[in-house]
């Protein structure tokens, strides 16, 4: 068994009757002449479920909640608890699909089984099929979620015909060696006693580590003396370099913030990655800067329509992966977060773009010098029994009194080539994430795939009454930036739908935190596995930096650099 971290367990603790803490994805597939069926998915899952711990492990709770839970094998694993099928009523329009998926997304996962579900959805008007998959956030983060998905995907239409395990078809795979299928109750109680005895010392360390980032924590960072305390804590810790100072991070009041209901609404669409890259190149910024600007502009338009635009910038949290282990090696989260202002108060789109570039540069520079750990440290301060009881109340009260952020925007890189599920080509993949009382009633998650930027918008209907309207504002925001300085010769003419991130651009800093420029990962030079990646700086000269190469979605093949290639666009 492996014990959950305090951060993993926090995703369990936040769940209430109105909050379901799973992350999900909606894949739209070519049906491959009827090859994508529930039976085909069942065969594929039984063949590959062992490749990801997130799909094969269930929770083992410590009695009375005295300690953090454990992951353990599910000896009674039954695919019938995880794989489902539904058919949309005629005519099967995209908004009907969104409503059906929103209902699925609002439902909690059953903690008695491994924390995931897959739903095959048929009856779409255009003849495609959809596969909605959700996995609890306690088991995966954005990057490991992409790797988990990779276990089920293939590079070719017939890749699923090659078996990956020797067990007979239709039989559940045996638990991997070295994993316990039965929880050790005595061991769990002994561990709980030991952790309770040593918790004061661990809590003190967490407080000191969190204090180093005190000026970066929303709400707390704005209190008098917060910056001084943070500097003193870093001095005590022996930190030699000076961290860039962050702008004020006080989230203004908006209709998006406050207690949420149990209902969900969602919209999804795609933008041309090439168009976004062209805007970034024309203005000397990164793709991520442009994406954040699109979200900023869309939110500004949406709030103005409702006479609810605040005078001060919105505050956004951007999750950042800091993974050291691959998804097939360890379930759970290895994430941190950058918090930055969104200049929704600026009326000029070019000025907004520049302001976003400056704000994100400061946040990235600071993160490059010292990746923030305050998220996991804050989760470790209180004992597990107290945290599990107090978290829902703290989240709801903070959401009502002083929300620390206005929303979360996530950016997950994906492959720029087509992938297949049970022989059907994945045409789009829209990620969907979590809403909480603390983070507000809106979440925008982006995924770059096969020349497009696919994104999903999840909202609470009591906080956002028109989730499709926000999608339209995102499209309009890109059109606004595709001005004469980009030039018509750059436009690719795809103009389909909508948002996400790049992988290969890297911020180069010196030992004092000064920005040396930006480097671009050279995809052809990335070796399989972690190691030395070669980066080309703005001057054109290569910089050798030790990096952990981000994986492509196919972790059974090779790792591929994704960012700066112009891939063919989906049609």
Secondary structure, DSSP 8 states (H G I E B T S, - for coil): -EE--HHHHHHHHT--SS---EEEEEEEE--TTTT--HHHHHHHHHHHGGG-HHHHEEEE--GGG-S--EEEE-TT--GGGTEEEEE--TT--HHHHHHHHHHHHHS---TTS-SEEEEEEE--TTS-EEEEEEEETTT--HHHHHHHHHTT-BSSTTGGGS-SSSS-TTS-----TT--SS--HHHHHHHHHHHHHHHHHHHHHHHHHHHHTGGGSTTGGGSTTHHHHHHHHHHHTT--S-------------TT-S---S--EEEEEEEEHHHHHHHHHHHT--HHHHHHHHHHHHHHHHHHHTT---SS-EEEEEEEE--SS-TTT--S--EEEEEEEE-TT---HHHHHHHHHHHHHHHHHHHHHS---HHHHHHTSS-HHHHHHHHHHHHHHHHHH--S-SEEEEEE---SS--EETTEEEEEEEEE---BTTTBSEEEEEEEETTEEEEEEEE-TTT-S-HHHHHHHHHHHHHHHS-TTT-GGG--S---------SSEEEEE-TTS-EEEEEEE-GGG--SSSEEEEEE-TTS-EEEEEE-----S-TTS-----SS-------
